[in-house]
Amino acid sequence: HVRVAAPTHPICDGVEDFVVTDEIFHNLEPTAAWQPLLSARATPEAPEQPLCWIHESGAGRVFYDALGHTKSSLLNPTYS
C-alpha cells in the first residue's frame, strides 16, 4: 500500500493512495532535506519508508523514485 506523503505538492496533484507490487528499500535514513512524496511499509509493523522524494542540492533539484522494479508496477494506472 503506497501512501501519498505530500498530497499538496504539485507532483502529487490528483494522486491518491494506491496498491502496487514492488520492492521497498529498508532502513533508509532520510535527511531533513528530503521531502518524501510517496511512502510505504514493508509490513504493517515496519516503519514507513520513502518511495519517492525530492531534494534540492545547490542549484540542482533531484527527484528520486524507488518504484518500478516489476512490469506490473510500471503498468499500474496510478503509478503510470
mmCIF file of the N, C-alpha and C atoms, coordinates in Angstrom:
data_MODEL
# 
_entry.id   MODEL 
# 
loop_
_atom_site.group_PDB 
_atom_site.id 
_atom_site.type_symbol 
_atom_site.label_atom_id 
_atom_site.label_alt_id 
_atom_site.label_comp_id 
_atom_site.label_asym_id 
_atom_site.label_entity_id 
_atom_site.label_seq_id 
_atom_site.pdbx_PDB_ins_code 
_atom_site.Cartn_x 
_atom_site.Cartn_y 
_atom_site.Cartn_z 
_atom_site.occupancy 
_atom_site.B_iso_or_equiv 
_atom_site.pdbx_formal_charge 
_atom_site.auth_seq_id 
_atom_site.auth_comp_id 
_atom_site.auth_asym_id 
_atom_site.auth_atom_id 
_atom_site.pdbx_PDB_model_num 
ATOM 1   N N  . HIS A 1 1  ? 0.849  -1.167 0.000   1.00 0.00 ? 1  HIS A N  1 
ATOM 2   C CA . HIS A 1 1  ? 0.000  0.000  0.000   1.00 0.00 ? 1  HIS A CA 1 
ATOM 3   C C  . HIS A 1 1  ? 0.898  1.236  0.000   1.00 0.00 ? 1  HIS A C  1 
ATOM 4   N N  . VAL A 1 2  ? 0.773  2.055  -1.019  1.00 0.00 ? 2  VAL A N  1 
ATOM 5   C CA . VAL A 1 2  ? 1.573  3.273  -1.139  1.00 0.00 ? 2  VAL A CA 1 
ATOM 6   C C  . VAL A 1 2  ? 0.746  4.446  -0.656  1.00 0.00 ? 2  VAL A C  1 
ATOM 7   N N  . ARG A 1 3  ? 1.329  5.225  0.241   1.00 0.00 ? 3  ARG A N  1 
ATOM 8   C CA . ARG A 1 3  ? 0.641  6.388  0.794   1.00 0.00 ? 3  ARG A CA 1 
ATOM 9   C C  . ARG A 1 3  ? 1.233  7.645  0.172   1.00 0.00 ? 3  ARG A C  1 
ATOM 10  N N  . VAL A 1 4  ? 0.347  8.552  -0.232  1.00 0.00 ? 4  VAL A N  1 
ATOM 11  C CA . VAL A 1 4  ? 0.804  9.851  -0.715  1.00 0.00 ? 4  VAL A CA 1 
ATOM 12  C C  . VAL A 1 4  ? 1.197  10.657 0.515   1.00 0.00 ? 4  VAL A C  1 
ATOM 13  N N  . ALA A 1 5  ? 2.478  10.899 0.667   1.00 0.00 ? 5  ALA A N  1 
ATOM 14  C CA . ALA A 1 5  ? 3.001  11.564 1.862   1.00 0.00 ? 5  ALA A CA 1 
ATOM 15  C C  . ALA A 1 5  ? 2.938  13.084 1.758   1.00 0.00 ? 5  ALA A C  1 
ATOM 16  N N  . ALA A 1 6  ? 2.799  13.602 0.544   1.00 0.00 ? 6  ALA A N  1 
ATOM 17  C CA . ALA A 1 6  ? 2.758  15.063 0.335   1.00 0.00 ? 6  ALA A CA 1 
ATOM 18  C C  . ALA A 1 6  ? 1.615  15.399 -0.627  1.00 0.00 ? 6  ALA A C  1 
ATOM 19  N N  . PRO A 1 7  ? 0.372  15.216 -0.173  1.00 0.00 ? 7  PRO A N  1 
ATOM 20  C CA . PRO A 1 7  ? -0.762 15.390 -1.083  1.00 0.00 ? 7  PRO A CA 1 
ATOM 21  C C  . PRO A 1 7  ? -0.914 16.804 -1.653  1.00 0.00 ? 7  PRO A C  1 
ATOM 22  N N  . THR A 1 8  ? -0.322 17.804 -1.014  1.00 0.00 ? 8  THR A N  1 
ATOM 23  C CA . THR A 1 8  ? -0.459 19.170 -1.527  1.00 0.00 ? 8  THR A CA 1 
ATOM 24  C C  . THR A 1 8  ? 0.687  19.573 -2.461  1.00 0.00 ? 8  THR A C  1 
ATOM 25  N N  . HIS A 1 9  ? 1.686  18.706 -2.613  1.00 0.00 ? 9  HIS A N  1 
ATOM 26  C CA . HIS A 1 9  ? 2.800  19.033 -3.512  1.00 0.00 ? 9  HIS A CA 1 
ATOM 27  C C  . HIS A 1 9  ? 2.324  18.900 -4.964  1.00 0.00 ? 9  HIS A C  1 
ATOM 28  N N  . PRO A 1 10 ? 2.727  19.817 -5.851  1.00 0.00 ? 10 PRO A N  1 
ATOM 29  C CA . PRO A 1 10 ? 2.265  19.758 -7.248  1.00 0.00 ? 10 PRO A CA 1 
ATOM 30  C C  . PRO A 1 10 ? 2.553  18.435 -7.962  1.00 0.00 ? 10 PRO A C  1 
ATOM 31  N N  . ILE A 1 11 ? 3.645  17.776 -7.639  1.00 0.00 ? 11 ILE A N  1 
ATOM 32  C CA . ILE A 1 11 ? 3.946  16.480 -8.268  1.00 0.00 ? 11 ILE A CA 1 
ATOM 33  C C  . ILE A 1 11 ? 2.875  15.454 -7.926  1.00 0.00 ? 11 ILE A C  1 
ATOM 34  N N  . CYS A 1 12 ? 2.277  15.561 -6.746  1.00 0.00 ? 12 CYS A N  1 
ATOM 35  C CA . CYS A 1 12 ? 1.276  14.597 -6.290  1.00 0.00 ? 12 CYS A CA 1 
ATOM 36  C C  . CYS A 1 12 ? -0.155 15.026 -6.603  1.00 0.00 ? 12 CYS A C  1 
ATOM 37  N N  . ASP A 1 13 ? -0.311 16.102 -7.327  1.00 0.00 ? 13 ASP A N  1 
ATOM 38  C CA . ASP A 1 13 ? -1.648 16.616 -7.647  1.00 0.00 ? 13 ASP A CA 1 
ATOM 39  C C  . ASP A 1 13 ? -2.489 15.534 -8.322  1.00 0.00 ? 13 ASP A C  1 
ATOM 40  N N  . GLY A 1 14 ? -3.602 15.205 -7.729  1.00 0.00 ? 14 GLY A N  1 
ATOM 41  C CA . GLY A 1 14 ? -4.506 14.207 -8.280  1.00 0.00 ? 14 GLY A CA 1 
ATOM 42  C C  . GLY A 1 14 ? -4.149 12.771 -7.971  1.00 0.00 ? 14 GLY A C  1 
ATOM 43  N N  . VAL A 1 15 ? -3.028 12.539 -7.283  1.00 0.00 ? 15 VAL A N  1 
ATOM 44  C CA . VAL A 1 15 ? -2.613 11.173 -6.942  1.00 0.00 ? 15 VAL A CA 1 
ATOM 45  C C  . VAL A 1 15 ? -3.217 10.793 -5.601  1.00 0.00 ? 15 VAL A C  1 
ATOM 46  N N  . GLU A 1 16 ? -3.795 9.613  -5.545  1.00 0.00 ? 16 GLU A N  1 
ATOM 47  C CA . GLU A 1 16 ? -4.341 9.081  -4.295  1.00 0.00 ? 16 GLU A CA 1 
ATOM 48  C C  . GLU A 1 16 ? -3.545 7.848  -3.901  1.00 0.00 ? 16 GLU A C  1 
ATOM 49  N N  . ASP A 1 17 ? -3.658 7.444  -2.636  1.00 0.00 ? 17 ASP A N  1 
ATOM 50  C CA . ASP A 1 17 ? -3.006 6.218  -2.184  1.00 0.00 ? 17 ASP A CA 1 
ATOM 51  C C  . ASP A 1 17 ? -3.346 5.088  -3.161  1.00 0.00 ? 17 ASP A C  1 
ATOM 52  N N  . PHE A 1 18 ? -2.396 4.168  -3.363  1.00 0.00 ? 18 PHE A N  1 
ATOM 53  C CA . PHE A 1 18 ? -2.637 3.069  -4.283  1.00 0.00 ? 18 PHE A CA 1 
ATOM 54  C C  . PHE A 1 18 ? -1.875 1.832  -3.828  1.00 0.00 ? 18 PHE A C  1 
ATOM 55  N N  . VAL A 1 19 ? -2.212 0.710  -4.426  1.00 0.00 ? 19 VAL A N  1 
ATOM 56  C CA . VAL A 1 19 ? -1.576 -0.567 -4.111  1.00 0.00 ? 19 VAL A CA 1 
ATOM 57  C C  . VAL A 1 19 ? -0.771 -1.001 -5.328  1.00 0.00 ? 19 VAL A C  1 
ATOM 58  N N  . VAL A 1 20 ? 0.448  -1.455 -5.085  1.00 0.00 ? 20 VAL A N  1 
ATOM 59  C CA . VAL A 1 20 ? 1.321  -1.906 -6.155  1.00 0.00 ? 20 VAL A CA 1 
ATOM 60  C C  . VAL A 1 20 ? 2.204  -3.035 -5.625  1.00 0.00 ? 20 VAL A C  1 
ATOM 61  N N  . THR A 1 21 ? 2.597  -3.942 -6.502  1.00 0.00 ? 21 THR A N  1 
ATOM 62  C CA . THR A 1 21 ? 3.538  -4.999 -6.128  1.00 0.00 ? 21 THR A CA 1 
ATOM 63  C C  . THR A 1 21 ? 4.925  -4.544 -6.555  1.00 0.00 ? 21 THR A C  1 
ATOM 64  N N  . ASP A 1 22 ? 5.789  -4.310 -5.594  1.00 0.00 ? 22 ASP A N  1 
ATOM 65  C CA . ASP A 1 22 ? 7.129  -3.811 -5.877  1.00 0.00 ? 22 ASP A CA 1 
ATOM 66  C C  . ASP A 1 22 ? 7.987  -4.024 -4.634  1.00 0.00 ? 22 ASP A C  1 
ATOM 67  N N  . GLU A 1 23 ? 9.244  -3.634 -4.711  1.00 0.00 ? 23 GLU A N  1 
ATOM 68  C CA . GLU A 1 23 ? 10.160 -3.727 -3.579  1.00 0.00 ? 23 GLU A CA 1 
ATOM 69  C C  . GLU A 1 23 ? 10.115 -2.444 -2.761  1.00 0.00 ? 23 GLU A C  1 
ATOM 70  N N  . ILE A 1 24 ? 10.442 -2.581 -1.485  1.00 0.00 ? 24 ILE A N  1 
ATOM 71  C CA . ILE A 1 24 ? 10.595 -1.416 -0.613  1.00 0.00 ? 24 ILE A CA 1 
ATOM 72  C C  . ILE A 1 24 ? 11.990 -1.502 -0.014  1.00 0.00 ? 24 ILE A C  1 
ATOM 73  N N  . PHE A 1 25 ? 12.775 -0.469 -0.209  1.00 0.00 ? 25 PHE A N  1 
ATOM 74  C CA . PHE A 1 25 ? 14.087 -0.422 0.424   1.00 0.00 ? 25 PHE A CA 1 
ATOM 75  C C  . PHE A 1 25 ? 13.887 -0.207 1.916   1.00 0.00 ? 25 PHE A C  1 
ATOM 76  N N  . HIS A 1 26 ? 14.668 -0.898 2.732   1.00 0.00 ? 26 HIS A N  1 
ATOM 77  C CA . HIS A 1 26 ? 14.509 -0.849 4.183   1.00 0.00 ? 26 HIS A CA 1 
ATOM 78  C C  . HIS A 1 26 ? 15.619 -0.046 4.838   1.00 0.00 ? 26 HIS A C  1 
ATOM 79  N N  . ASN A 1 27 ? 15.296 0.469  5.995   1.00 0.00 ? 27 ASN A N  1 
ATOM 80  C CA . ASN A 1 27 ? 16.271 1.137  6.858   1.00 0.00 ? 27 ASN A CA 1 
ATOM 81  C C  . ASN A 1 27 ? 16.977 2.312  6.186   1.00 0.00 ? 27 ASN A C  1 
ATOM 82  N N  . LEU A 1 28 ? 16.255 3.011  5.337   1.00 0.00 ? 28 LEU A N  1 
ATOM 83  C CA . LEU A 1 28 ? 16.810 4.233  4.774   1.00 0.00 ? 28 LEU A CA 1 
ATOM 84  C C  . LEU A 1 28 ? 16.899 5.273  5.878   1.00 0.00 ? 28 LEU A C  1 
ATOM 85  N N  . GLU A 1 29 ? 17.836 6.154  5.763   1.00 0.00 ? 29 GLU A N  1 
ATOM 86  C CA . GLU A 1 29 ? 17.989 7.224  6.741   1.00 0.00 ? 29 GLU A CA 1 
ATOM 87  C C  . GLU A 1 29 ? 17.842 8.567  6.038   1.00 0.00 ? 29 GLU A C  1 
ATOM 88  N N  . PRO A 1 30 ? 16.592 8.942  5.736   1.00 0.00 ? 30 PRO A N  1 
ATOM 89  C CA . PRO A 1 30 ? 16.398 10.205 5.034   1.00 0.00 ? 30 PRO A CA 1 
ATOM 90  C C  . PRO A 1 30 ? 16.860 11.387 5.875   1.00 0.00 ? 30 PRO A C  1 
ATOM 91  N N  . THR A 1 31 ? 17.366 12.376 5.193   1.00 0.00 ? 31 THR A N  1 
ATOM 92  C CA . THR A 1 31 ? 17.771 13.598 5.893   1.00 0.00 ? 31 THR A CA 1 
ATOM 93  C C  . THR A 1 31 ? 16.601 14.554 5.932   1.00 0.00 ? 31 THR A C  1 
ATOM 94  N N  . ALA A 1 32 ? 16.731 15.580 6.727   1.00 0.00 ? 32 ALA A N  1 
ATOM 95  C CA . ALA A 1 32 ? 15.675 16.593 6.812   1.00 0.00 ? 32 ALA A CA 1 
ATOM 96  C C  . ALA A 1 32 ? 15.499 17.310 5.477   1.00 0.00 ? 32 ALA A C  1 
ATOM 97  N N  . ALA A 1 33 ? 16.513 17.260 4.608   1.00 0.00 ? 33 ALA A N  1 
ATOM 98  C CA . ALA A 1 33 ? 16.432 17.932 3.313   1.00 0.00 ? 33 ALA A CA 1 
ATOM 99  C C  . ALA A 1 33 ? 15.555 17.166 2.316   1.00 0.00 ? 33 ALA A C  1 
ATOM 100 N N  . TRP A 1 34 ? 15.343 15.873 2.542   1.00 0.00 ? 34 TRP A N  1 
ATOM 101 C CA . TRP A 1 34 ? 14.466 15.099 1.661   1.00 0.00 ? 34 TRP A CA 1 
ATOM 102 C C  . TRP A 1 34 ? 13.036 15.504 1.934   1.00 0.00 ? 34 TRP A C  1 
ATOM 103 N N  . GLN A 1 35 ? 12.232 15.615 0.900   1.00 0.00 ? 35 GLN A N  1 
ATOM 104 C CA . GLN A 1 35 ? 10.794 15.805 1.070   1.00 0.00 ? 35 GLN A CA 1 
ATOM 105 C C  . GLN A 1 35 ? 10.105 14.576 0.483   1.00 0.00 ? 35 GLN A C  1 
ATOM 106 N N  . PRO A 1 36 ? 9.687  13.636 1.333   1.00 0.00 ? 36 PRO A N  1 
ATOM 107 C CA . PRO A 1 36 ? 9.024  12.433 0.825   1.00 0.00 ? 36 PRO A CA 1 
ATOM 108 C C  . PRO A 1 36 ? 7.708  12.785 0.131   1.00 0.00 ? 36 PRO A C  1 
ATOM 109 N N  . LEU A 1 37 ? 7.481  12.158 -1.019  1.00 0.00 ? 37 LEU A N  1 
ATOM 110 C CA . LEU A 1 37 ? 6.237  12.333 -1.756  1.00 0.00 ? 37 LEU A CA 1 
ATOM 111 C C  . LEU A 1 37 ? 5.346  11.108 -1.626  1.00 0.00 ? 37 LEU A C  1 
ATOM 112 N N  . LEU A 1 38 ? 5.945  9.911  -1.686  1.00 0.00 ? 38 LEU A N  1 
ATOM 113 C CA . LEU A 1 38 ? 5.232  8.642  -1.512  1.00 0.00 ? 38 LEU A CA 1 
ATOM 114 C C  . LEU A 1 38 ? 5.977  7.804  -0.489  1.00 0.00 ? 38 LEU A C  1 
ATOM 115 N N  . SER A 1 39 ? 5.237  7.025  0.280   1.00 0.00 ? 39 SER A N  1 
ATOM 116 C CA . SER A 1 39 ? 5.872  6.156  1.264   1.00 0.00 ? 39 SER A CA 1 
ATOM 117 C C  . SER A 1 39 ? 5.075  4.861  1.392   1.00 0.00 ? 39 SER A C  1 
ATOM 118 N N  . ALA A 1 40 ? 5.703  3.864  2.018   1.00 0.00 ? 40 ALA A N  1 
ATOM 119 C CA . ALA A 1 40 ? 5.042  2.580  2.234   1.00 0.00 ? 40 ALA A CA 1 
ATOM 120 C C  . ALA A 1 40 ? 5.727  1.848  3.371   1.00 0.00 ? 40 ALA A C  1 
ATOM 121 N N  . ARG A 1 41 ? 5.082  0.794  3.833   1.00 0.00 ? 41 ARG A N  1 
ATOM 122 C CA . ARG A 1 41 ? 5.630  -0.074 4.878   1.00 0.00 ? 41 ARG A CA 1 
ATOM 123 C C  . ARG A 1 41 ? 5.817  -1.468 4.291   1.00 0.00 ? 41 ARG A C  1 
ATOM 124 N N  . ALA A 1 42 ? 6.920  -2.105 4.599   1.00 0.00 ? 42 ALA A N  1 
ATOM 125 C CA . ALA A 1 42 ? 7.165  -3.475 4.138   1.00 0.00 ? 42 ALA A CA 1 
ATOM 126 C C  . ALA A 1 42 ? 6.187  -4.445 4.790   1.00 0.00 ? 42 ALA A C  1 
ATOM 127 N N  . THR A 1 43 ? 5.871  -4.203 6.048   1.00 0.00 ? 43 THR A N  1 
ATOM 128 C CA . THR A 1 43 ? 4.877  -4.969 6.798   1.00 0.00 ? 43 THR A CA 1 
ATOM 129 C C  . THR A 1 43 ? 4.078  -3.962 7.619   1.00 0.00 ? 43 THR A C  1 
ATOM 130 N N  . PRO A 1 44 ? 2.915  -4.341 8.106   1.00 0.00 ? 44 PRO A N  1 
ATOM 131 C CA . PRO A 1 44 ? 2.136  -3.394 8.906   1.00 0.00 ? 44 PRO A CA 1 
ATOM 132 C C  . PRO A 1 44 ? 2.882  -2.852 10.129  1.00 0.00 ? 44 PRO A C  1 
ATOM 133 N N  . GLU A 1 45 ? 3.825  -3.630 10.667  1.00 0.00 ? 45 GLU A N  1 
ATOM 134 C CA . GLU A 1 45 ? 4.559  -3.215 11.863  1.00 0.00 ? 45 GLU A CA 1 
ATOM 135 C C  . GLU A 1 45 ? 5.801  -2.391 11.539  1.00 0.00 ? 45 GLU A C  1 
ATOM 136 N N  . ALA A 1 46 ? 6.257  -2.436 10.306  1.00 0.00 ? 46 ALA A N  1 
ATOM 137 C CA . ALA A 1 46 ? 7.504  -1.767 9.920   1.00 0.00 ? 46 ALA A CA 1 
ATOM 138 C C  . ALA A 1 46 ? 7.319  -0.258 9.821   1.00 0.00 ? 46 ALA A C  1 
ATOM 139 N N  . PRO A 1 47 ? 8.390  0.483  10.015  1.00 0.00 ? 47 PRO A N  1 
ATOM 140 C CA . PRO A 1 47 ? 8.292  1.938  9.852   1.00 0.00 ? 47 PRO A CA 1 
ATOM 141 C C  . PRO A 1 47 ? 8.078  2.299  8.382   1.00 0.00 ? 47 PRO A C  1 
ATOM 142 N N  . GLU A 1 48 ? 7.444  3.439  8.151   1.00 0.00 ? 48 GLU A N  1 
ATOM 143 C CA . GLU A 1 48 ? 7.267  3.908  6.781   1.00 0.00 ? 48 GLU A CA 1 
ATOM 144 C C  . GLU A 1 48 ? 8.621  4.217  6.155   1.00 0.00 ? 48 GLU A C  1 
ATOM 145 N N  . GLN A 1 49 ? 8.748  3.867  4.902   1.00 0.00 ? 49 GLN A N  1 
ATOM 146 C CA . GLN A 1 49 ? 9.960  4.137  4.139   1.00 0.00 ? 49 GLN A CA 1 
ATOM 147 C C  . GLN A 1 49 ? 9.582  5.028  2.955   1.00 0.00 ? 49 GLN A C  1 
ATOM 148 N N  . PRO A 1 50 ? 10.394 6.021  2.653   1.00 0.00 ? 50 PRO A N  1 
ATOM 149 C CA . PRO A 1 50 ? 10.087 6.853  1.490   1.00 0.00 ? 50 PRO A CA 1 
ATOM 150 C C  . PRO A 1 50 ? 10.297 6.066  0.197   1.00 0.00 ? 50 PRO A C  1 
ATOM 151 N N  . LEU A 1 51 ? 9.380  6.237  -0.749  1.00 0.00 ? 51 LEU A N  1 
ATOM 152 C CA . LEU A 1 51 ? 9.498  5.594  -2.054  1.00 0.00 ? 51 LEU A CA 1 
ATOM 153 C C  . LEU A 1 51 ? 9.865  6.602  -3.141  1.00 0.00 ? 51 LEU A C  1 
ATOM 154 N N  . CYS A 1 52 ? 9.330  7.786  -3.030  1.00 0.00 ? 52 CYS A N  1 
ATOM 155 C CA . CYS A 1 52 ? 9.659  8.883  -3.943  1.00 0.00 ? 52 CYS A CA 1 
ATOM 156 C C  . CYS A 1 52 ? 9.916  10.112 -3.095  1.00 0.00 ? 52 CYS A C  1 
ATOM 157 N N  . TRP A 1 53 ? 10.963 10.848 -3.443  1.00 0.00 ? 53 TRP A N  1 
ATOM 158 C CA . TRP A 1 53 ? 11.228 12.072 -2.699  1.00 0.00 ? 53 TRP A CA 1 
ATOM 159 C C  . TRP A 1 53 ? 11.922 13.083 -3.601  1.00 0.00 ? 53 TRP A C  1 
ATOM 160 N N  . ILE A 1 54 ? 11.918 14.316 -3.137  1.00 0.00 ? 54 ILE A N  1 
ATOM 161 C CA . ILE A 1 54 ? 12.626 15.383 -3.829  1.00 0.00 ? 54 ILE A CA 1 
ATOM 162 C C  . ILE A 1 54 ? 13.633 15.990 -2.872  1.00 0.00 ? 54 ILE A C  1 
ATOM 163 N N  . HIS A 1 55 ? 14.627 16.630 -3.457  1.00 0.00 ? 55 HIS A N  1 
ATOM 164 C CA . HIS A 1 55 ? 15.699 17.215 -2.659  1.00 0.00 ? 55 HIS A CA 1 
ATOM 165 C C  . HIS A 1 55 ? 16.365 18.294 -3.503  1.00 0.00 ? 55 HIS A C  1 
ATOM 166 N N  . GLU A 1 56 ? 16.672 19.424 -2.894  1.00 0.00 ? 56 GLU A N  1 
ATOM 167 C CA . GLU A 1 56 ? 17.417 20.465 -3.585  1.00 0.00 ? 56 GLU A CA 1 
ATOM 168 C C  . GLU A 1 56 ? 18.868 20.395 -3.131  1.00 0.00 ? 56 GLU A C  1 
ATOM 169 N N  . SER A 1 57 ? 19.771 20.480 -4.100  1.00 0.00 ? 57 SER A N  1 
ATOM 170 C CA . SER A 1 57 ? 21.196 20.412 -3.807  1.00 0.00 ? 57 SER A CA 1 
ATOM 171 C C  . SER A 1 57 ? 21.890 21.507 -4.601  1.00 0.00 ? 57 SER A C  1 
ATOM 172 N N  . GLY A 1 58 ? 22.326 22.538 -3.912  1.00 0.00 ? 58 GLY A N  1 
ATOM 173 C CA . GLY A 1 58 ? 22.921 23.673 -4.604  1.00 0.00 ? 58 GLY A CA 1 
ATOM 174 C C  . GLY A 1 58 ? 21.900 24.285 -5.543  1.00 0.00 ? 58 GLY A C  1 
ATOM 175 N N  . ALA A 1 59 ? 22.264 24.439 -6.805  1.00 0.00 ? 59 ALA A N  1 
ATOM 176 C CA . ALA A 1 59 ? 21.339 24.977 -7.801  1.00 0.00 ? 59 ALA A CA 1 
ATOM 177 C C  . ALA A 1 59 ? 20.517 23.870 -8.465  1.00 0.00 ? 59 ALA A C  1 
ATOM 178 N N  . GLY A 1 60 ? 20.740 22.611 -8.063  1.00 0.00 ? 60 GLY A N  1 
ATOM 179 C CA . GLY A 1 60 ? 20.049 21.498 -8.697  1.00 0.00 ? 60 GLY A CA 1 
ATOM 180 C C  . GLY A 1 60 ? 18.869 20.995 -7.897  1.00 0.00 ? 60 GLY A C  1 
ATOM 181 N N  . ARG A 1 61 ? 17.984 20.310 -8.602  1.00 0.00 ? 61 ARG A N  1 
ATOM 182 C CA . ARG A 1 61 ? 16.842 19.669 -7.959  1.00 0.00 ? 61 ARG A CA 1 
ATOM 183 C C  . ARG A 1 61 ? 16.860 18.185 -8.313  1.00 0.00 ? 61 ARG A C  1 
ATOM 184 N N  . VAL A 1 62 ? 16.574 17.343 -7.338  1.00 0.00 ? 62 VAL A N  1 
ATOM 185 C CA . VAL A 1 62 ? 16.615 15.896 -7.516  1.00 0.00 ? 62 VAL A CA 1 
ATOM 186 C C  . VAL A 1 62 ? 15.230 15.323 -7.262  1.00 0.00 ? 62 VAL A C  1 
ATOM 187 N N  . PHE A 1 63 ? 14.806 14.398 -8.116  1.00 0.00 ? 63 PHE A N  1 
ATOM 188 C CA . PHE A 1 63 ? 13.595 13.611 -7.896  1.00 0.00 ? 63 PHE A CA 1 
ATOM 189 C C  . PHE A 1 63 ? 14.035 12.158 -7.906  1.00 0.00 ? 63 PHE A C  1 
ATOM 190 N N  . TYR A 1 64 ? 13.741 11.422 -6.840  1.00 0.00 ? 64 TYR A N  1 
ATOM 191 C CA . TYR A 1 64 ? 14.111 10.013 -6.754  1.00 0.00 ? 64 TYR A CA 1 
ATOM 192 C C  . TYR A 1 64 ? 12.850 9.175  -6.673  1.00 0.00 ? 64 TYR A C  1 
ATOM 193 N N  . ASP A 1 65 ? 12.826 8.091  -7.416  1.00 0.00 ? 65 ASP A N  1 
ATOM 194 C CA . ASP A 1 65 ? 11.680 7.188  -7.462  1.00 0.00 ? 65 ASP A CA 1 
ATOM 195 C C  . ASP A 1 65 ? 12.197 5.765  -7.277  1.00 0.00 ? 65 ASP A C  1 
ATOM 196 N N  . ALA A 1 66 ? 11.851 5.144  -6.168  1.00 0.00 ? 66 ALA A N  1 
ATOM 197 C CA . ALA A 1 66 ? 12.318 3.787  -5.876  1.00 0.00 ? 66 ALA A CA 1 
ATOM 198 C C  . ALA A 1 66 ? 11.378 2.718  -6.419  1.00 0.00 ? 66 ALA A C  1 
ATOM 199 N N  . LEU A 1 67 ? 10.264 3.113  -7.014  1.00 0.00 ? 67 LEU A N  1 
ATOM 200 C CA . LEU A 1 67 ? 9.338  2.138  -7.582  1.00 0.00 ? 67 LEU A CA 1 
ATOM 201 C C  . LEU A 1 67 ? 9.768  1.776  -9.004  1.00 0.00 ? 67 LEU A C  1 
ATOM 202 N N  . GLY A 1 68 ? 9.113  0.767  -9.576  1.00 0.00 ? 68 GLY A N  1 
ATOM 203 C CA . GLY A 1 68 ? 9.348  0.414  -10.968 1.00 0.00 ? 68 GLY A CA 1 
ATOM 204 C C  . GLY A 1 68 ? 10.217 -0.806 -11.171 1.00 0.00 ? 68 GLY A C  1 
ATOM 205 N N  . HIS A 1 69 ? 10.245 -1.718 -10.198 1.00 0.00 ? 69 HIS A N  1 
ATOM 206 C CA . HIS A 1 69 ? 11.077 -2.918 -10.315 1.00 0.00 ? 69 HIS A CA 1 
ATOM 207 C C  . HIS A 1 69 ? 10.397 -4.046 -11.083 1.00 0.00 ? 69 HIS A C  1 
ATOM 208 N N  . THR A 1 70 ? 9.096  -3.943 -11.281 1.00 0.00 ? 70 THR A N  1 
ATOM 209 C CA . THR A 1 70 ? 8.375  -5.011 -11.965 1.00 0.00 ? 70 THR A CA 1 
ATOM 210 C C  . THR A 1 70 ? 7.502  -4.422 -13.067 1.00 0.00 ? 70 THR A C  1 
ATOM 211 N N  . LYS A 1 71 ? 7.152  -5.256 -14.022 1.00 0.00 ? 71 LYS A N  1 
ATOM 212 C CA . LYS A 1 71 ? 6.273  -4.821 -15.106 1.00 0.00 ? 71 LYS A CA 1 
ATOM 213 C C  . LYS A 1 71 ? 4.931  -4.371 -14.542 1.00 0.00 ? 71 LYS A C  1 
ATOM 214 N N  . SER A 1 72 ? 4.382  -5.137 -13.570 1.00 0.00 ? 72 SER A N  1 
ATOM 215 C CA . SER A 1 72 ? 3.090  -4.762 -13.008 1.00 0.00 ? 72 SER A CA 1 
ATOM 216 C C  . SER A 1 72 ? 3.163  -3.425 -12.283 1.00 0.00 ? 72 SER A C  1 
ATOM 217 N N  . SER A 1 73 ? 4.305  -3.128 -11.688 1.00 0.00 ? 73 SER A N  1 
ATOM 218 C CA . SER A 1 73 ? 4.479  -1.840 -11.041 1.00 0.00 ? 73 SER A CA 1 
ATOM 219 C C  . SER A 1 73 ? 4.452  -0.719 -12.077 1.00 0.00 ? 73 SER A C  1 
ATOM 220 N N  . LEU A 1 74 ? 5.201  -0.881 -13.145 1.00 0.00 ? 74 LEU A N  1 
ATOM 221 C CA . LEU A 1 74 ? 5.269  0.140  -14.188 1.00 0.00 ? 74 LEU A CA 1 
ATOM 222 C C  . LEU A 1 74 ? 3.940  0.347  -14.887 1.00 0.00 ? 74 LEU A C  1 
ATOM 223 N N  . LEU A 1 75 ? 3.125  -0.711 -14.972 1.00 0.00 ? 75 LEU A N  1 
ATOM 224 C CA . LEU A 1 75 ? 1.837  -0.620 -15.656 1.00 0.00 ? 75 LEU A CA 1 
ATOM 225 C C  . LEU A 1 75 ? 0.688  -0.233 -14.736 1.00 0.00 ? 75 LEU A C  1 
ATOM 226 N N  . ASN A 1 76 ? 0.967  -0.072 -13.448 1.00 0.00 ? 76 ASN A N  1 
ATOM 227 C CA . ASN A 1 76 ? -0.085 0.315  -12.507 1.00 0.00 ? 76 ASN A CA 1 
ATOM 228 C C  . ASN A 1 76 ? -0.658 1.661  -12.948 1.00 0.00 ? 76 ASN A C  1 
ATOM 229 N N  . PRO A 1 77 ? -1.974 1.774  -13.154 1.00 0.00 ? 77 PRO A N  1 
ATOM 230 C CA . PRO A 1 77 ? -2.561 3.008  -13.672 1.00 0.00 ? 77 PRO A CA 1 
ATOM 231 C C  . PRO A 1 77 ? -2.274 4.242  -12.813 1.00 0.00 ? 77 PRO A C  1 
ATOM 232 N N  . THR A 1 78 ? -2.240 4.100  -11.514 1.00 0.00 ? 78 THR A N  1 
ATOM 233 C CA . THR A 1 78 ? -1.963 5.259  -10.653 1.00 0.00 ? 78 THR A CA 1 
ATOM 234 C C  . THR A 1 78 ? -0.500 5.652  -10.746 1.00 0.00 ? 78 THR A C  1 
ATOM 235 N N  . TYR A 1 79 ? 0.376  4.677  -10.759 1.00 0.00 ? 79 TYR A N  1 
ATOM 236 C CA . TYR A 1 79 ? 1.808  4.952  -10.820 1.00 0.00 ? 79 TYR A CA 1 
ATOM 237 C C  . TYR A 1 79 ? 2.219  5.512  -12.173 1.00 0.00 ? 79 TYR A C  1 
ATOM 238 N N  . SER A 1 80 ? 1.619  5.020  -13.222 1.00 0.00 ? 80 SER A N  1 
ATOM 239 C CA . SER A 1 80 ? 1.981  5.451  -14.573 1.00 0.00 ? 80 SER A CA 1 
ATOM 240 C C  . SER A 1 80 ? 1.687  6.918  -14.739 1.00 0.00 ? 80 SER A C  1 
# 
